C-alpha cells in the first residue's frame, strides 16, 4: 500500500471505531425498549396462549400442552434475559 492509501485506511478505521459502538448501542437500546414494553408482554402472552391452544386443538392432552407452553415461555424468557445481559 502506498502512503496515501494507508492514510485513507487509517481515517476510515478511525471513523468506524468512533461510529460503530454508538450505532450498536442505539440498536440494542431500541430492541430492549421494544422487547420489555407492555405491548411486548401482551404479545408474548398471546403467543404462548395461541401455542397452547394449537397444541390442544391438535390433540395434545391439556396437561402435556400446558407443560410445553410453560417450556416455550421459559425459552423465550431466557432469550430475553440473555439479550438484556449482553446489553450491559
C-alpha distances in whole Angstrom, upper triangle without the diagonal:
4,7,8,6,6,10,11,10,12,15,15,15,18,20,20,21,24,25,25,28,30,30,31,33,35,35,37,39,40,40,43,45,45,46,48,50,54,53,51,54,56,54,53,57,58,55,57,60,59,58,61,63,62,62,66,66,65,67,66,68,68,68,65,63,64,62,59,59,59,56,54,54,53,50,49,50,48,45,45,46,43,41,42,42,38,38,39
4,6,5,6,9,10,11,12,14,15,16,18,20,21,22,24,26,26,29,31,31,32,35,36,36,38,40,41,42,44,46,47,48,50,52,56,55,53,56,58,56,56,59,60,58,59,63,62,61,64,66,64,65,69,69,67,70,69,71,71,71,68,66,66,65,62,61,61,59,57,57,56,53,52,52,50,47,48,48,45,43,45,44,40,40,41
4,5,5,6,9,10,10,12,14,15,16,18,20,21,23,24,25,28,30,30,31,34,35,36,37,39,41,42,44,45,46,47,49,51,55,54,52,55,58,56,55,59,60,58,60,63,62,61,64,66,65,66,69,70,68,71,69,72,71,71,68,67,67,65,62,62,61,59,57,57,56,53,52,52,50,47,47,48,45,43,44,43,39,39,40
4,5,5,6,9,10,11,12,14,15,17,18,20,21,23,24,27,28,28,30,32,33,34,36,38,39,40,42,44,45,46,48,49,53,52,51,54,56,54,54,58,58,56,58,61,61,60,63,65,63,64,68,68,67,70,68,71,70,70,68,66,66,64,61,61,60,58,56,56,55,52,51,51,50,46,46,47,44,42,43,42,39,38,39
4,5,5,6,9,10,10,12,14,15,16,18,20,21,22,25,26,26,28,30,31,32,34,36,37,38,40,41,42,43,46,47,51,50,48,51,53,51,51,55,55,53,55,58,58,57,60,62,60,61,65,65,64,67,65,68,67,67,64,62,62,61,58,57,57,55,53,53,52,49,48,48,47,44,44,44,41,39,40,40,36,36,37
4,5,5,6,9,10,10,12,14,15,16,18,20,21,23,25,25,26,29,30,31,33,35,36,37,39,40,42,42,45,46,50,49,47,50,53,51,50,54,55,53,54,58,57,56,59,61,60,61,64,65,63,66,64,67,66,66,63,62,61,60,57,57,56,54,52,52,51,48,47,47,45,42,42,43,40,37,39,38,34,34,35
4,5,5,6,9,10,11,12,14,15,17,18,20,22,24,24,26,28,29,30,32,34,35,36,38,40,41,42,44,45,49,49,47,50,52,50,50,54,55,53,55,58,57,57,60,62,61,61,65,65,64,67,65,68,67,67,64,62,62,61,58,57,57,54,52,52,51,48,47,47,46,43,42,43,40,38,39,38,34,34,34
4,5,5,6,9,10,11,12,14,15,16,18,21,22,22,24,26,27,28,30,32,32,34,36,37,38,40,42,43,47,46,44,48,50,48,48,52,52,50,52,56,55,54,57,59,58,59,62,63,62,65,63,66,65,65,62,60,60,59,56,55,55,53,50,50,49,46,45,45,44,41,40,41,38,36,37,37,33,32,33
4,5,5,6,9,10,10,12,14,15,16,19,21,20,22,24,26,26,28,30,31,32,34,36,37,38,40,41,45,45,43,45,48,46,46,49,50,48,50,53,52,51,55,57,55,56,60,60,59,62,60,63,62,62,59,57,57,56,53,52,52,50,47,47,46,44,42,43,41,38,38,38,36,33,34,34,30,30,31
4,5,5,6,9,10,10,12,14,15,17,19,20,21,23,25,26,27,29,30,32,33,35,36,37,39,41,45,44,42,45,48,46,46,50,50,48,50,54,53,52,55,57,56,57,60,61,60,63,61,63,62,62,59,58,57,56,53,52,52,50,48,47,46,44,42,42,41,38,37,38,35,33,34,33,29,29,29
4,5,5,6,9,10,11,12,14,16,18,18,20,22,23,24,26,28,29,30,32,33,35,36,38,39,43,43,41,44,46,45,45,48,49,48,49,53,52,52,55,57,56,57,60,61,60,63,61,63,62,62,59,57,57,56,53,52,52,50,47,47,46,44,42,42,41,38,37,37,35,32,33,33,29,28,29
4,5,5,6,9,10,11,12,15,16,16,18,20,21,22,24,26,26,28,30,31,32,34,36,37,41,40,38,41,44,42,42,46,46,44,46,50,49,48,52,54,52,53,57,57,56,59,57,60,59,59,56,54,54,53,50,49,49,47,44,44,43,41,39,39,38,35,34,35,32,30,31,31,27,26,28
4,5,5,6,8,10,10,13,15,15,16,18,20,21,22,24,26,27,28,30,31,32,34,36,40,39,37,40,43,41,41,44,45,43,45,48,48,47,50,52,51,52,55,56,55,58,56,58,57,57,54,53,52,51,48,47,47,45,43,42,41,39,37,37,36,33,32,33,30,28,29,28,25,24,25
4,5,5,6,9,10,12,14,15,16,18,19,21,22,24,25,27,28,30,31,32,34,36,39,39,37,40,43,41,41,45,46,44,46,49,49,48,51,53,52,53,57,57,57,59,57,60,58,58,56,54,53,52,50,48,48,46,44,43,42,39,38,38,36,33,33,33,30,28,29,28,25,24,24
4,5,5,6,8,11,12,12,14,16,17,18,20,22,23,24,26,27,29,30,32,33,37,37,35,38,41,39,39,43,44,42,44,47,47,46,49,51,51,52,55,56,55,58,56,58,57,57,54,52,52,51,48,47,46,45,42,42,41,38,37,37,35,32,32,32,30,27,28,28,24,23,24
4,5,5,6,9,10,10,12,14,15,16,18,20,21,22,24,25,27,28,30,31,35,35,33,36,38,36,36,40,41,39,41,44,44,43,46,48,47,48,52,52,52,54,53,55,54,53,51,49,49,47,45,44,43,41,39,38,38,35,33,34,32,29,29,29,27,24,25,25,21,20,22
4,6,6,7,9,11,11,13,15,16,17,19,21,22,23,25,27,28,29,31,35,35,33,35,38,37,36,40,41,39,41,44,44,43,46,49,48,49,52,53,52,55,53,55,53,53,51,49,48,47,45,43,43,41,39,38,37,34,33,33,31,28,28,28,25,23,23,23,20,18,19
4,6,7,8,10,11,12,14,15,17,18,20,21,23,24,26,27,28,30,34,34,32,35,37,36,36,40,41,40,41,44,44,44,47,49,48,49,53,53,53,56,54,56,54,54,52,50,49,48,46,44,43,42,40,38,38,35,34,33,32,29,28,28,26,23,24,23,20,19,19
4,6,6,6,9,10,11,12,15,16,17,19,20,21,23,24,26,27,31,31,29,32,35,33,33,37,38,37,39,42,42,41,44,46,46,47,50,51,50,53,51,53,52,51,50,47,47,46,43,42,41,40,37,36,36,33,31,31,30,27,26,27,25,22,22,23,19,17,19
4,6,5,6,8,10,10,12,14,15,16,18,20,21,22,24,26,30,29,27,30,33,31,31,35,36,34,36,39,39,38,41,43,43,44,47,48,47,50,48,50,49,48,46,44,43,42,40,39,38,36,34,33,33,30,28,28,27,24,23,24,22,19,19,20,16,15,17
4,5,5,6,9,10,10,12,14,15,16,18,20,21,22,24,28,28,26,28,31,30,30,33,35,33,35,38,38,38,40,43,42,43,46,47,47,49,47,49,47,47,45,43,42,41,39,37,36,35,33,32,31,29,27,26,25,23,21,21,19,17,17,17,14,12,13
4,5,5,6,8,10,10,12,14,15,16,18,20,21,22,26,26,25,27,30,29,29,32,34,33,34,37,38,37,40,42,42,43,46,47,47,49,47,49,48,47,46,43,42,41,39,37,37,35,33,32,31,29,27,27,26,23,21,22,21,17,17,18,15,13,14
4,5,5,6,9,10,11,12,14,15,17,18,20,21,25,25,23,26,28,27,27,31,32,30,32,35,35,35,38,40,40,41,44,45,44,47,45,47,46,46,44,41,41,40,38,36,35,34,32,30,30,28,26,26,25,22,20,21,20,17,17,18,15,13,15
4,5,5,6,8,10,11,12,14,15,16,18,20,24,24,21,24,27,25,25,29,30,28,30,33,33,33,36,38,37,38,41,42,42,45,43,44,43,43,41,39,38,37,35,33,32,31,29,27,27,25,23,22,22,19,17,18,16,13,14,15,12,10,12
4,5,5,6,9,10,10,12,14,15,16,18,22,22,20,23,26,25,24,28,29,28,30,33,33,33,36,38,38,39,42,43,43,45,43,45,43,42,41,39,37,37,35,33,32,31,29,27,26,25,22,22,21,19,17,17,16,13,12,13,11,8,10
4,6,5,6,9,10,10,12,14,15,16,20,20,19,22,24,23,23,27,28,27,29,32,32,32,35,37,37,38,41,42,42,45,43,44,43,42,41,38,37,37,35,33,32,31,29,27,27,25,23,22,22,20,17,18,18,14,14,16,14,10,13
4,5,5,6,9,10,11,12,14,16,19,19,17,20,22,21,21,25,26,24,26,29,29,29,32,34,34,35,38,39,39,41,40,42,40,40,38,36,35,34,32,30,30,29,26,25,25,23,20,20,20,17,15,17,16,12,13,15,13,10,13
4,5,5,6,9,10,10,12,14,18,18,16,18,21,20,19,23,24,23,25,28,28,28,30,33,32,33,36,37,38,40,38,40,38,37,36,34,32,32,30,28,27,26,24,22,22,20,17,17,17,14,12,13,12,9,9,11,9,7,10
4,5,5,6,9,10,11,12,16,16,15,17,20,19,19,23,24,23,25,28,29,29,31,33,33,35,37,38,39,41,39,40,38,38,37,34,33,33,31,29,28,27,25,23,23,22,19,18,18,16,13,14,14,11,10,12,11,8,10
4,5,5,6,9,10,11,14,14,13,16,18,17,18,21,22,22,24,26,27,27,30,31,31,33,36,36,37,40,38,39,37,37,36,33,32,32,30,28,27,27,24,22,23,22,18,18,19,16,14,15,16,12,12,15,14,11,14
4,5,5,6,9,10,14,13,11,14,16,15,15,18,20,19,20,23,24,24,26,28,28,30,32,33,34,36,34,36,34,34,33,30,29,29,27,24,24,23,21,19,20,18,15,15,16,13,10,13,13,9,10,13,12,10,13
4,5,5,6,8,12,13,10,12,15,15,14,18,19,19,20,23,24,24,26,28,29,30,32,34,34,36,34,35,33,33,32,29,28,28,26,24,23,22,20,18,18,17,14,13,14,12,9,10,11,8,7,11,11,8,11
4,6,6,6,10,10,9,12,14,14,15,17,19,19,21,23,24,25,27,29,29,31,33,34,35,37,35,37,34,34,33,31,29,29,28,25,24,24,22,19,20,20,16,15,17,15,12,13,15,12,10,14,14,12,14
4,6,5,9,8,7,10,12,11,12,15,16,16,18,20,21,22,24,26,26,28,30,31,32,34,33,34,32,32,31,28,27,27,26,23,22,23,20,18,19,18,15,14,16,14,11,14,15,12,12,16,16,14,17
4,6,9,9,6,8,11,10,10,13,14,14,15,18,19,19,22,24,24,25,28,29,30,32,30,31,29,29,28,25,24,24,22,19,19,19,16,14,15,15,11,11,13,11,8,10,12,10,9,13,14,13,15
4,7,8,6,7,10,11,10,13,15,15,16,19,20,21,22,24,26,27,29,30,31,33,31,32,29,29,29,26,24,24,23,20,19,20,18,15,15,16,12,11,13,12,9,10,13,11,9,13,15,13,15
4,5,5,7,9,10,11,13,14,15,17,19,20,21,23,24,26,27,29,30,32,34,32,33,30,30,30,27,25,26,25,21,21,22,20,17,18,18,15,14,17,16,12,14,17,14,13,17,18,16,18
4,5,5,6,9,10,11,12,14,15,17,18,20,21,23,24,26,27,28,30,32,30,31,28,28,29,26,23,25,24,20,20,22,19,16,18,19,16,15,18,17,14,16,19,17,16,20,21,20,21
4,5,5,6,9,10,11,12,14,15,16,18,20,21,22,24,26,26,28,30,29,30,27,28,28,25,23,25,23,20,20,21,19,16,19,19,15,15,19,18,15,17,20,18,17,21,22,21,23
4,5,5,6,9,10,10,12,14,15,16,18,20,21,22,24,25,27,29,27,28,26,26,26,23,21,22,21,17,17,18,16,13,15,15,12,12,15,14,11,14,16,15,14,18,19,18,20
4,5,5,6,9,10,11,12,14,15,17,18,20,21,23,24,26,28,26,26,23,24,24,21,19,20,19,15,15,17,14,11,14,15,11,11,14,14,11,14,17,16,15,18,20,19,21
4,5,5,6,9,10,10,12,14,15,16,18,20,21,22,24,26,25,25,22,23,23,20,18,20,19,15,16,18,15,13,16,17,13,13,17,17,15,17,20,19,19,22,24,23,25
4,5,5,6,9,10,10,12,14,15,16,18,20,21,22,24,23,24,22,23,23,19,18,20,18,14,15,17,14,12,15,15,12,13,16,15,14,17,19,18,18,22,23,22,25
4,5,5,6,8,10,10,12,14,15,17,18,20,21,23,21,22,20,20,20,17,15,16,15,11,12,13,10,8,11,12,8,9,13,12,11,14,16,16,16,19,21,21,23
4,5,5,6,8,10,11,12,14,15,17,18,20,22,20,20,18,18,18,15,13,15,14,10,11,13,11,9,12,13,11,11,15,15,14,17,19,19,19,22,24,24,26
4,6,5,6,8,10,10,12,14,15,16,18,20,19,20,17,19,19,15,14,16,15,11,13,15,12,11,15,15,13,14,18,17,17,19,22,21,22,25,26,26,29
4,5,5,6,9,10,10,12,14,15,16,19,17,19,17,18,17,14,13,15,13,10,12,13,10,9,13,13,10,13,16,15,15,18,20,19,21,23,24,25,27
4,5,5,6,9,10,11,12,14,15,17,15,16,14,15,14,11,10,11,10,6,8,10,7,7,10,11,10,11,14,15,15,17,19,20,21,23,25,25,28
4,5,5,6,9,10,11,12,14,16,14,15,12,14,14,10,10,12,11,8,10,13,10,10,14,15,13,15,18,18,18,21,23,23,24,27,28,29,31
4,5,5,6,9,10,10,12,14,14,15,13,15,15,11,12,14,12,9,12,14,11,12,16,16,14,17,20,19,20,22,24,24,25,28,29,30,32
4,6,5,6,9,10,11,13,11,13,12,14,12,9,10,11,9,7,10,11,9,10,13,13,13,15,18,18,18,21,23,23,24,27,28,29,31
4,5,5,6,9,10,11,9,10,8,10,9,6,6,9,8,6,9,11,9,11,14,15,14,16,19,20,20,23,24,25,26,29,30,31,33
4,5,5,6,8,10,10,11,9,12,12,8,9,12,11,9,13,15,13,14,17,18,18,20,22,23,23,26,28,28,29,32,33,34,36
4,5,5,6,9,9,11,11,13,12,9,11,14,11,10,14,15,13,15,18,18,18,20,23,23,24,26,28,28,30,32,33,34,37
4,5,5,7,5,8,8,11,9,6,9,11,9,9,12,13,12,14,17,17,17,20,22,22,24,26,27,28,30,32,33,34,37
4,5,5,5,6,6,9,9,6,9,12,11,11,14,15,15,16,19,20,20,22,24,25,26,29,30,31,32,34,36,37,39
4,5,7,9,9,13,12,10,13,15,14,14,17,18,17,19,22,22,22,25,27,27,28,31,32,33,34,37,38,39,41
4,6,9,11,13,12,10,13,15,13,14,17,18,17,19,22,22,22,25,27,27,28,31,32,32,34,36,37,39,41
4,6,9,11,10,9,13,14,13,14,18,18,18,20,23,23,24,26,28,28,30,32,33,34,36,38,39,41,43
4,6,8,7,6,10,11,10,11,14,15,15,18,19,20,21,23,25,26,27,29,30,32,33,35,36,38,40
4,6,5,6,9,10,11,12,14,15,16,18,20,21,22,24,26,27,29,30,31,33,34,36,38,39,41
4,5,5,6,9,10,10,12,14,15,16,18,20,21,22,24,26,27,28,30,31,32,34,36,37,39
4,5,5,6,9,10,11,13,14,15,17,19,20,21,23,25,26,27,29,31,32,33,35,36,38
4,5,5,6,9,10,11,12,14,15,17,18,20,21,23,24,26,27,29,30,31,33,35,37
4,5,5,6,9,10,10,12,14,15,16,18,20,21,23,24,26,27,28,30,32,33,35
4,5,5,6,9,10,10,12,14,15,16,18,20,21,22,24,26,27,28,30,32,33
4,5,5,6,9,10,10,12,14,15,16,18,20,21,22,24,26,27,29,30,32
4,5,5,6,9,10,10,12,14,15,17,18,20,21,23,24,26,27,29,31
4,5,5,6,9,10,11,12,14,15,17,18,20,21,22,24,26,27,29
4,5,5,6,9,10,10,12,14,15,16,18,20,21,22,24,26,27
4,5,5,6,9,10,10,12,14,15,16,18,20,21,23,24,26
4,5,5,6,9,10,11,12,14,15,17,18,20,21,23,25
4,5,5,6,8,10,11,12,14,15,16,18,20,21,23
4,5,5,6,9,10,10,12,14,15,16,18,20,21
4,5,5,6,9,10,11,12,14,15,17,19,21
4,5,5,6,9,10,11,12,14,16,17,19
4,5,5,6,9,10,10,12,14,15,17
4,5,5,6,9,10,10,12,14,16
4,5,5,6,9,10,11,13,15
4,5,5,6,9,10,11,13
4,5,5,6,9,10,11
4,5,5,6,9,10
4,5,5,6,9
4,5,5,7
4,5,5
4,5
4
